[in-house]
Amino acid sequence: MALVQSLTSIQEMTLTFVPKIVAIFASLILFLPFMIASMTGLMERIAERIATLP
């Protein structure tokens, strides 16, 4: 790791930050369809309840 840092002049904080960002983006891509479906279903149920109010 020290060799990579010295050759590329990348600090250690940057090396730990990059995998975290990659993991966040990967999880967003993976879970985004589920989140959209959940929010859409919730909104449809709310709109249906509002429409059927007496």
C-alpha distance matrix in Angstrom:
0.0 3.8 5.4 5.2 6.3 8.7 10.0 10.7 11.5 10.3 10.4 8.8 12.3 12.3 9.3 11.4 14.6 14.3 14.4 17.3 19.2 18.9 20.2 23.0 24.1 24.1 26.1 28.5 29.1 29.7 32.0 33.7 36.6 37.3 37.3 39.6 42.0 42.2 42.9 45.5 47.2 47.4 48.9 51.4 52.5 52.9 54.9 57.1 57.9 58.8 60.9 62.9 63.7 67.5
3.8 0.0 3.8 5.5 5.0 6.1 8.5 10.0 9.9 9.6 9.5 8.8 12.6 13.0 11.0 13.3 16.2 16.4 17.2 19.7 21.5 21.6 23.1 25.6 26.8 27.1 29.2 31.3 32.1 32.9 35.1 36.6 39.7 40.4 40.2 42.4 44.9 45.0 45.6 48.2 50.1 50.1 51.4 54.1 55.3 55.5 57.4 59.7 60.5 61.2 63.5 65.5 66.2 70.0
5.4 3.8 0.0 3.8 5.4 5.2 6.1 8.5 9.6 10.3 11.5 11.5 15.2 14.8 12.7 15.6 18.2 17.7 18.5 21.5 22.8 22.5 24.4 27.0 27.7 27.9 30.3 32.4 32.8 33.7 36.2 37.6 40.5 41.6 41.5 43.5 46.0 46.4 47.0 49.4 51.4 51.7 52.9 55.4 56.8 57.1 58.8 61.2 62.1 62.8 64.9 67.0 67.9 71.7
5.2 5.5 3.8 0.0 3.8 5.5 5.2 6.0 7.9 7.8 9.7 10.1 13.3 12.1 10.0 13.2 15.4 14.4 15.5 18.6 19.6 19.1 21.3 23.8 24.3 24.6 27.2 29.0 29.3 30.5 33.0 34.2 37.1 38.3 38.2 40.1 42.7 43.2 43.7 46.0 48.1 48.5 49.6 52.1 53.6 53.9 55.5 57.9 58.9 59.6 61.6 63.8 64.7 68.5
6.3 5.0 5.4 3.8 0.0 3.8 5.5 5.4 5.2 5.0 6.3 7.3 10.6 9.9 8.7 12.0 13.9 13.7 15.4 18.0 18.9 19.2 21.4 23.5 24.2 25.0 27.4 29.0 29.7 31.1 33.2 34.3 37.5 38.6 38.1 40.0 42.8 43.1 43.4 45.8 48.0 48.1 49.1 51.8 53.2 53.3 54.9 57.5 58.4 58.8 61.0 63.2 64.0 67.8
8.7 6.1 5.2 5.5 3.8 0.0 3.8 5.6 5.1 7.2 8.7 10.4 13.7 13.1 12.3 15.6 17.5 17.2 19.1 21.7 22.4 22.8 25.1 27.1 27.7 28.6 31.0 32.6 33.2 34.6 36.9 37.8 41.0 42.2 41.7 43.5 46.3 46.7 46.9 49.3 51.6 51.7 52.6 55.3 56.8 56.8 58.4 61.0 61.9 62.3 64.4 66.7 67.5 71.3
10.0 8.5 6.1 5.2 5.5 3.8 0.0 3.8 5.8 8.1 10.8 12.7 15.7 14.2 13.3 16.9 18.4 17.4 19.3 22.2 22.6 22.4 25.0 27.2 27.3 28.0 30.8 32.2 32.4 34.0 36.5 37.3 40.3 41.8 41.5 43.1 45.9 46.6 46.8 48.9 51.3 51.6 52.4 55.0 56.7 56.8 58.2 60.8 62.0 62.3 64.3 66.7 67.6 71.4
10.7 10.0 8.5 6.0 5.4 5.6 3.8 0.0 3.8 5.4 8.8 11.2 13.6 11.5 11.0 14.8 15.7 14.5 16.8 19.6 19.5 19.5 22.4 24.3 24.2 25.2 28.1 29.2 29.4 31.3 33.7 34.3 37.3 38.9 38.4 39.9 42.8 43.5 43.6 45.7 48.2 48.5 49.1 51.7 53.5 53.6 54.9 57.5 58.7 59.0 60.9 63.4 64.3 68.0
11.5 9.9 9.6 7.9 5.2 5.1 5.8 3.8 0.0 3.8 6.4 9.5 11.7 10.3 10.8 14.3 15.1 14.8 17.5 19.7 19.7 20.5 23.2 24.7 25.0 26.4 28.9 29.9 30.6 32.5 34.6 35.1 38.4 39.8 39.0 40.6 43.6 44.1 43.9 46.3 48.8 48.7 49.4 52.2 53.8 53.6 55.1 57.8 58.8 58.9 61.0 63.5 64.2 67.9
10.3 9.6 10.3 7.8 5.0 7.2 8.1 5.4 3.8 0.0 3.8 6.6 8.4 6.6 7.2 10.6 11.3 11.1 13.8 15.9 16.1 17.0 19.6 21.0 21.5 23.0 25.4 26.4 27.3 29.1 31.1 31.7 35.0 36.3 35.5 37.2 40.2 40.5 40.4 42.8 45.2 45.2 45.9 48.7 50.3 50.1 51.6 54.3 55.3 55.5 57.6 60.0 60.7 64.5
10.4 9.5 11.5 9.7 6.3 8.7 10.8 8.8 6.4 3.8 0.0 3.8 5.5 5.5 6.7 9.2 10.2 11.3 13.8 15.2 16.0 17.5 19.6 20.8 21.9 23.5 25.4 26.6 27.9 29.6 31.1 31.9 35.4 36.4 35.3 37.3 40.3 40.3 40.1 42.8 45.1 44.7 45.6 48.5 49.9 49.6 51.3 54.0 54.7 54.9 57.3 59.6 60.0 63.7
8.8 8.8 11.5 10.1 7.3 10.4 12.7 11.2 9.5 6.6 3.8 0.0 3.8 5.4 5.1 6.5 8.7 10.3 12.0 13.3 14.9 16.3 17.8 19.3 20.9 22.2 23.7 25.3 26.9 28.1 29.5 30.7 34.2 34.8 33.9 36.1 38.9 38.7 38.8 41.7 43.7 43.3 44.4 47.4 48.5 48.3 50.2 52.8 53.3 53.8 56.2 58.3 58.8 62.5
12.3 12.6 15.2 13.3 10.6 13.7 15.7 13.6 11.7 8.4 5.5 3.8 0.0 3.8 5.4 5.3 6.1 8.8 10.9 11.1 12.5 14.7 16.0 16.9 18.7 20.5 21.7 22.9 24.8 26.2 27.3 28.3 31.9 32.4 31.2 33.4 36.4 36.0 35.9 38.8 40.9 40.3 41.3 44.4 45.5 45.1 47.0 49.7 50.1 50.5 53.0 55.1 55.5 59.2
12.3 13.0 14.8 12.1 9.9 13.1 14.2 11.5 10.3 6.6 5.5 5.4 3.8 0.0 3.8 5.5 5.0 6.2 9.2 10.1 10.5 12.4 14.5 15.4 16.6 18.4 20.1 21.2 22.7 24.4 25.8 26.5 30.0 31.0 29.8 31.8 34.8 34.8 34.7 37.3 39.6 39.3 40.1 43.1 44.4 44.2 45.9 48.6 49.3 49.6 51.9 54.2 54.7 58.4
9.3 11.0 12.7 10.0 8.7 12.3 13.3 11.0 10.8 7.2 6.7 5.1 5.4 3.8 0.0 3.8 5.5 5.7 7.3 9.4 10.6 11.5 13.3 15.1 16.3 17.4 19.3 20.9 22.1 23.4 25.1 26.3 29.6 30.5 29.8 31.9 34.7 34.7 35.0 37.6 39.7 39.6 40.7 43.5 44.8 44.8 46.6 49.1 49.9 50.4 52.7 54.8 55.5 59.3
11.4 13.3 15.6 13.2 12.0 15.6 16.9 14.8 14.3 10.6 9.2 6.5 5.3 5.5 3.8 0.0 3.8 5.7 6.1 6.9 9.3 10.7 11.5 13.1 15.1 16.1 17.4 19.2 20.9 21.8 23.2 24.6 28.0 28.4 27.6 30.1 32.7 32.4 32.8 35.6 37.5 37.2 38.5 41.4 42.4 42.4 44.4 46.8 47.4 48.1 50.5 52.4 53.0 56.8
14.6 16.2 18.2 15.4 13.9 17.5 18.4 15.7 15.1 11.3 10.2 8.7 6.1 5.0 5.5 3.8 0.0 3.8 5.8 5.4 6.4 8.8 10.1 10.9 12.7 14.4 15.7 16.9 18.8 20.2 21.3 22.2 25.8 26.4 25.3 27.5 30.4 30.2 30.2 33.0 35.1 34.7 35.8 38.7 39.9 39.7 41.6 44.2 44.8 45.3 47.6 49.8 50.3 54.1
14.3 16.4 17.7 14.4 13.7 17.2 17.4 14.5 14.8 11.1 11.3 10.3 8.8 6.2 5.7 5.7 3.8 0.0 3.8 5.4 5.2 6.2 8.6 10.0 10.8 12.3 14.3 15.5 16.7 18.3 20.0 20.9 24.2 25.3 24.5 26.4 29.3 29.6 29.7 32.2 34.4 34.4 35.4 38.1 39.6 39.6 41.3 43.8 44.7 45.2 47.3 49.6 50.4 54.2
14.4 17.2 18.5 15.5 15.4 19.1 19.3 16.8 17.5 13.8 13.8 12.0 10.9 9.2 7.3 6.1 5.8 3.8 0.0 3.8 5.5 5.0 6.1 8.6 9.9 10.3 12.1 14.1 15.3 16.2 18.0 19.5 22.7 23.4 23.0 25.3 27.8 28.0 28.6 31.1 33.0 33.1 34.5 37.0 38.3 38.7 40.5 42.7 43.7 44.5 46.6 48.6 49.5 53.3
17.3 19.7 21.5 18.6 18.0 21.7 22.2 19.6 19.7 15.9 15.2 13.3 11.1 10.1 9.4 6.9 5.4 5.4 3.8 0.0 3.8 5.4 5.1 6.2 8.7 9.8 10.6 12.3 14.3 15.2 16.3 17.7 21.1 21.5 20.7 23.2 25.8 25.6 26.0 28.7 30.6 30.4 31.8 34.5 35.6 35.8 37.7 40.1 40.8 41.5 43.8 45.8 46.5 50.3
19.2 21.5 22.8 19.6 18.9 22.4 22.6 19.5 19.7 16.1 16.0 14.9 12.5 10.5 10.6 9.3 6.4 5.2 5.5 3.8 0.0 3.8 5.4 5.1 6.3 8.5 9.9 10.6 12.4 14.2 15.3 16.0 19.5 20.5 19.4 21.4 24.3 24.5 24.5 27.0 29.2 29.2 30.2 32.9 34.4 34.4 36.1 38.6 39.5 40.0 42.1 44.3 45.2 49.0
18.9 21.6 22.5 19.1 19.2 22.8 22.4 19.5 20.5 17.0 17.5 16.3 14.7 12.4 11.5 10.7 8.8 6.2 5.0 5.4 3.8 0.0 3.8 5.5 5.2 6.1 8.6 9.9 10.6 12.2 14.2 15.1 18.3 19.5 19.1 21.0 23.6 24.2 24.7 26.9 29.0 29.4 30.5 32.9 34.5 35.0 36.5 38.8 40.0 40.7 42.6 44.7 45.9 49.7
20.2 23.1 24.4 21.3 21.4 25.1 25.0 22.4 23.2 19.6 19.6 17.8 16.0 14.5 13.3 11.5 10.1 8.6 6.1 5.1 5.4 3.8 0.0 3.8 5.5 5.1 6.1 8.5 9.9 10.4 12.0 13.7 16.8 17.3 17.2 19.6 21.9 22.0 22.9 25.4 27.1 27.4 28.9 31.3 32.5 33.1 35.0 37.0 38.0 39.0 41.0 42.9 44.0 47.8
23.0 25.6 27.0 23.8 23.5 27.1 27.2 24.3 24.7 21.0 20.8 19.3 16.9 15.4 15.1 13.1 10.9 10.0 8.6 6.2 5.1 5.5 3.8 0.0 3.8 5.5 5.2 6.2 8.7 9.9 10.5 11.5 15.1 15.6 14.7 17.0 19.6 19.6 20.0 22.6 24.6 24.6 25.9 28.5 29.8 30.1 31.9 34.2 35.1 35.9 38.0 40.0 41.0 44.8
24.1 26.8 27.7 24.3 24.2 27.7 27.3 24.2 25.0 21.5 21.9 20.9 18.7 16.6 16.3 15.1 12.7 10.8 9.9 8.7 6.3 5.2 5.5 3.8 0.0 3.8 5.5 5.0 6.2 8.6 10.0 10.2 13.5 14.9 14.3 15.9 18.7 19.4 19.7 21.8 24.0 24.5 25.4 27.8 29.5 30.0 31.4 33.7 35.0 35.7 37.4 39.7 40.9 44.7
24.1 27.1 27.9 24.6 25.0 28.6 28.0 25.2 26.4 23.0 23.5 22.2 20.5 18.4 17.4 16.1 14.4 12.3 10.3 9.8 8.5 6.1 5.1 5.5 3.8 0.0 3.8 5.4 5.2 6.1 8.6 9.9 12.6 13.9 14.2 16.0 18.2 19.1 20.1 22.0 23.8 24.7 26.0 28.0 29.6 30.6 32.0 34.0 35.4 36.4 38.1 40.1 41.5 45.3
26.1 29.2 30.3 27.2 27.4 31.0 30.8 28.1 28.9 25.4 25.4 23.7 21.7 20.1 19.3 17.4 15.7 14.3 12.1 10.6 9.9 8.6 6.1 5.2 5.5 3.8 0.0 3.8 5.4 4.9 5.9 8.0 10.9 11.3 11.4 13.9 15.9 16.2 17.4 19.6 21.2 21.8 23.5 25.6 26.8 27.7 29.5 31.3 32.5 33.7 35.5 37.3 38.7 42.5
28.5 31.3 32.4 29.0 29.0 32.6 32.2 29.2 29.9 26.4 26.6 25.3 22.9 21.2 20.9 19.2 16.9 15.5 14.1 12.3 10.6 9.9 8.5 6.2 5.0 5.4 3.8 0.0 3.8 5.4 5.3 5.4 9.0 10.0 9.3 11.2 13.8 14.4 14.9 17.0 19.1 19.7 20.8 23.1 24.7 25.3 26.8 28.9 30.3 31.2 32.9 35.0 36.3 40.1
29.1 32.1 32.8 29.3 29.7 33.2 32.4 29.4 30.6 27.3 27.9 26.9 24.8 22.7 22.1 20.9 18.8 16.7 15.3 14.3 12.4 10.6 9.9 8.7 6.2 5.2 5.4 3.8 0.0 3.8 5.8 5.5 7.9 10.0 10.4 11.4 13.7 15.2 16.0 17.4 19.5 20.8 21.8 23.6 25.5 26.5 27.7 29.6 31.3 32.3 33.6 35.7 37.4 41.2
29.7 32.9 33.7 30.5 31.1 34.6 34.0 31.3 32.5 29.1 29.6 28.1 26.2 24.4 23.4 21.8 20.2 18.3 16.2 15.2 14.2 12.2 10.4 9.9 8.6 6.1 4.9 5.4 3.8 0.0 3.8 5.9 7.3 8.3 9.8 11.6 12.9 14.2 15.8 17.3 18.7 20.2 21.8 23.2 24.8 26.2 27.7 29.2 30.8 32.2 33.5 35.3 37.1 40.8
32.0 35.1 36.2 33.0 33.2 36.9 36.5 33.7 34.6 31.1 31.1 29.5 27.3 25.8 25.1 23.2 21.3 20.0 18.0 16.3 15.3 14.2 12.0 10.5 10.0 8.6 5.9 5.3 5.8 3.8 0.0 3.8 5.7 5.4 6.3 8.8 10.1 10.7 12.4 14.3 15.6 16.7 18.5 20.2 21.4 22.7 24.4 26.0 27.4 28.8 30.4 32.0 33.6 37.4
33.7 36.6 37.6 34.2 34.3 37.8 37.3 34.3 35.1 31.7 31.9 30.7 28.3 26.5 26.3 24.6 22.2 20.9 19.5 17.7 16.0 15.1 13.7 11.5 10.2 9.9 8.0 5.4 5.5 5.9 3.8 0.0 3.8 5.4 5.1 6.1 8.5 9.8 10.5 12.1 14.2 15.3 16.4 18.2 20.0 21.1 22.3 24.2 25.8 26.9 28.3 30.3 31.9 35.7
36.6 39.7 40.5 37.1 37.5 41.0 40.3 37.3 38.4 35.0 35.4 34.2 31.9 30.0 29.6 28.0 25.8 24.2 22.7 21.1 19.5 18.3 16.8 15.1 13.5 12.6 10.9 9.0 7.9 7.3 5.7 3.8 0.0 3.8 5.5 5.2 6.1 8.6 10.0 10.5 12.2 14.2 15.3 16.4 18.4 20.0 21.0 22.4 24.4 25.7 26.7 28.6 30.6 34.3
37.3 40.4 41.6 38.3 38.6 42.2 41.8 38.9 39.8 36.3 36.4 34.8 32.4 31.0 30.5 28.4 26.4 25.3 23.4 21.5 20.5 19.5 17.3 15.6 14.9 13.9 11.3 10.0 10.0 8.3 5.4 5.4 3.8 0.0 3.8 5.5 5.1 6.1 8.6 9.9 10.6 12.3 14.2 15.4 16.6 18.4 20.0 21.1 22.7 24.4 25.7 27.2 29.1 32.8
37.3 40.2 41.5 38.2 38.1 41.7 41.5 38.4 39.0 35.5 35.3 33.9 31.2 29.8 29.8 27.6 25.3 24.5 23.0 20.7 19.4 19.1 17.2 14.7 14.3 14.2 11.4 9.3 10.4 9.8 6.3 5.1 5.5 3.8 0.0 3.8 5.5 5.1 6.2 8.5 9.9 10.6 12.2 14.2 15.5 16.5 18.3 20.0 21.3 22.6 24.2 26.0 27.5 31.3
39.6 42.4 43.5 40.1 40.0 43.5 43.1 39.9 40.6 37.2 37.3 36.1 33.4 31.8 31.9 30.1 27.5 26.4 25.3 23.2 21.4 21.0 19.6 17.0 15.9 16.0 13.9 11.2 11.4 11.6 8.8 6.1 5.2 5.5 3.8 0.0 3.8 5.4 5.2 6.0 8.5 9.9 10.5 12.1 14.3 15.3 16.3 18.1 20.0 21.0 22.2 24.3 26.0 29.8
42.0 44.9 46.0 42.7 42.8 46.3 45.9 42.8 43.6 40.2 40.3 38.9 36.4 34.8 34.7 32.7 30.4 29.3 27.8 25.8 24.3 23.6 21.9 19.6 18.7 18.2 15.9 13.8 13.7 12.9 10.1 8.5 6.1 5.1 5.5 3.8 0.0 3.8 5.5 5.1 6.1 8.5 9.9 10.5 12.3 14.2 15.3 16.4 18.4 20.0 20.9 22.6 24.7 28.4
42.2 45.0 46.4 43.2 43.1 46.7 46.6 43.5 44.1 40.5 40.3 38.7 36.0 34.8 34.7 32.4 30.2 29.6 28.0 25.6 24.5 24.2 22.0 19.6 19.4 19.1 16.2 14.4 15.2 14.2 10.7 9.8 8.6 6.1 5.1 5.4 3.8 0.0 3.8 5.5 5.2 6.2 8.6 10.0 10.7 12.4 14.3 15.4 16.7 18.5 20.0 21.4 23.1 26.8
42.9 45.6 47.0 43.7 43.4 46.9 46.8 43.6 43.9 40.4 40.1 38.8 35.9 34.7 35.0 32.8 30.2 29.7 28.6 26.0 24.5 24.7 22.9 20.0 19.7 20.1 17.4 14.9 16.0 15.8 12.4 10.5 10.0 8.6 6.2 5.2 5.5 3.8 0.0 3.8 5.5 5.1 6.1 8.6 9.9 10.5 12.2 14.1 15.4 16.5 18.2 20.1 21.5 25.3
45.5 48.2 49.4 46.0 45.8 49.3 48.9 45.7 46.3 42.8 42.8 41.7 38.8 37.3 37.6 35.6 33.0 32.2 31.1 28.7 27.0 26.9 25.4 22.6 21.8 22.0 19.6 17.0 17.4 17.3 14.3 12.1 10.5 9.9 8.5 6.0 5.1 5.5 3.8 0.0 3.8 5.4 5.1 6.2 8.7 9.9 10.5 12.2 14.3 15.3 16.3 18.4 20.3 24.0
47.2 50.1 51.4 48.1 48.0 51.6 51.3 48.2 48.8 45.2 45.1 43.7 40.9 39.6 39.7 37.5 35.1 34.4 33.0 30.6 29.2 29.0 27.1 24.6 24.0 23.8 21.2 19.1 19.5 18.7 15.6 14.2 12.2 10.6 9.9 8.5 6.1 5.2 5.5 3.8 0.0 3.8 5.5 5.1 6.2 8.7 9.9 10.5 12.4 14.3 15.3 16.6 18.7 22.4
47.4 50.1 51.7 48.5 48.1 51.7 51.6 48.5 48.7 45.2 44.7 43.3 40.3 39.3 39.6 37.2 34.7 34.4 33.1 30.4 29.2 29.4 27.4 24.6 24.5 24.7 21.8 19.7 20.8 20.2 16.7 15.3 14.2 12.3 10.6 9.9 8.5 6.2 5.1 5.4 3.8 0.0 3.8 5.5 5.2 6.2 8.6 9.9 10.7 12.4 14.3 15.6 17.0 20.7
48.9 51.4 52.9 49.6 49.1 52.6 52.4 49.1 49.4 45.9 45.6 44.4 41.3 40.1 40.7 38.5 35.8 35.4 34.5 31.8 30.2 30.5 28.9 25.9 25.4 26.0 23.5 20.8 21.8 21.8 18.5 16.4 15.3 14.2 12.2 10.5 9.9 8.6 6.1 5.1 5.5 3.8 0.0 3.8 5.4 5.1 6.1 8.5 9.9 10.5 12.1 14.3 15.6 19.5
51.4 54.1 55.4 52.1 51.8 55.3 55.0 51.7 52.2 48.7 48.5 47.4 44.4 43.1 43.5 41.4 38.7 38.1 37.0 34.5 32.9 32.9 31.3 28.5 27.8 28.0 25.6 23.1 23.6 23.2 20.2 18.2 16.4 15.4 14.2 12.1 10.5 10.0 8.6 6.2 5.1 5.5 3.8 0.0 3.8 5.5 5.1 6.1 8.6 9.9 10.4 12.3 14.5 18.1
52.5 55.3 56.8 53.6 53.2 56.8 56.7 53.5 53.8 50.3 49.9 48.5 45.5 44.4 44.8 42.4 39.9 39.6 38.3 35.6 34.4 34.5 32.5 29.8 29.5 29.6 26.8 24.7 25.5 24.8 21.4 20.0 18.4 16.6 15.5 14.3 12.3 10.7 9.9 8.7 6.2 5.2 5.4 3.8 0.0 3.8 5.5 5.1 6.2 8.6 9.9 10.7 12.6 16.2
52.9 55.5 57.1 53.9 53.3 56.8 56.8 53.6 53.6 50.1 49.6 48.3 45.1 44.2 44.8 42.4 39.7 39.6 38.7 35.8 34.4 35.0 33.1 30.1 30.0 30.6 27.7 25.3 26.5 26.2 22.7 21.1 20.0 18.4 16.5 15.3 14.2 12.4 10.5 9.9 8.7 6.2 5.1 5.5 3.8 0.0 3.8 5.4 5.2 6.2 8.6 10.1 11.0 14.8
54.9 57.4 58.8 55.5 54.9 58.4 58.2 54.9 55.1 51.6 51.3 50.2 47.0 45.9 46.6 44.4 41.6 41.3 40.5 37.7 36.1 36.5 35.0 31.9 31.4 32.0 29.5 26.8 27.7 27.7 24.4 22.3 21.0 20.0 18.3 16.3 15.3 14.3 12.2 10.5 9.9 8.6 6.1 5.1 5.5 3.8 0.0 3.8 5.5 5.1 6.1 8.7 10.2 13.9
57.1 59.7 61.2 57.9 57.5 61.0 60.8 57.5 57.8 54.3 54.0 52.8 49.7 48.6 49.1 46.8 44.2 43.8 42.7 40.1 38.6 38.8 37.0 34.2 33.7 34.0 31.3 28.9 29.6 29.2 26.0 24.2 22.4 21.1 20.0 18.1 16.4 15.4 14.1 12.2 10.5 9.9 8.5 6.1 5.1 5.4 3.8 0.0 3.8 5.4 5.1 6.2 8.8 12.3
57.9 60.5 62.1 58.9 58.4 61.9 62.0 58.7 58.8 55.3 54.7 53.3 50.1 49.3 49.9 47.4 44.8 44.7 43.7 40.8 39.5 40.0 38.0 35.1 35.0 35.4 32.5 30.3 31.3 30.8 27.4 25.8 24.4 22.7 21.3 20.0 18.4 16.7 15.4 14.3 12.4 10.7 9.9 8.6 6.2 5.2 5.5 3.8 0.0 3.8 5.5 5.3 6.4 10.1
58.8 61.2 62.8 59.6 58.8 62.3 62.3 59.0 58.9 55.5 54.9 53.8 50.5 49.6 50.4 48.1 45.3 45.2 44.5 41.5 40.0 40.7 39.0 35.9 35.7 36.4 33.7 31.2 32.3 32.2 28.8 26.9 25.7 24.4 22.6 21.0 20.0 18.5 16.5 15.3 14.3 12.4 10.5 9.9 8.6 6.2 5.1 5.4 3.8 0.0 3.8 5.5 5.5 9.2
60.9 63.5 64.9 61.6 61.0 64.4 64.3 60.9 61.0 57.6 57.3 56.2 53.0 51.9 52.7 50.5 47.6 47.3 46.6 43.8 42.1 42.6 41.0 38.0 37.4 38.1 35.5 32.9 33.6 33.5 30.4 28.3 26.7 25.7 24.2 22.2 20.9 20.0 18.2 16.3 15.3 14.3 12.1 10.4 9.9 8.6 6.1 5.1 5.5 3.8 0.0 3.8 5.7 8.7
62.9 65.5 67.0 63.8 63.2 66.7 66.7 63.4 63.5 60.0 59.6 58.3 55.1 54.2 54.8 52.4 49.8 49.6 48.6 45.8 44.3 44.7 42.9 40.0 39.7 40.1 37.3 35.0 35.7 35.3 32.0 30.3 28.6 27.2 26.0 24.3 22.6 21.4 20.1 18.4 16.6 15.6 14.3 12.3 10.7 10.1 8.7 6.2 5.3 5.5 3.8 0.0 3.8 6.3
63.7 66.2 67.9 64.7 64.0 67.5 67.6 64.3 64.2 60.7 60.0 58.8 55.5 54.7 55.5 53.0 50.3 50.4 49.5 46.5 45.2 45.9 44.0 41.0 40.9 41.5 38.7 36.3 37.4 37.1 33.6 31.9 30.6 29.1 27.5 26.0 24.7 23.1 21.5 20.3 18.7 17.0 15.6 14.5 12.6 11.0 10.2 8.8 6.4 5.5 5.7 3.8 0.0 3.8
67.5 70.0 71.7 68.5 67.8 71.3 71.4 68.0 67.9 64.5 63.7 62.5 59.2 58.4 59.3 56.8 54.1 54.2 53.3 50.3 49.0 49.7 47.8 44.8 44.7 45.3 42.5 40.1 41.2 40.8 37.4 35.7 34.3 32.8 31.3 29.8 28.4 26.8 25.3 24.0 22.4 20.7 19.5 18.1 16.2 14.8 13.9 12.3 10.1 9.2 8.7 6.3 3.8 0.0
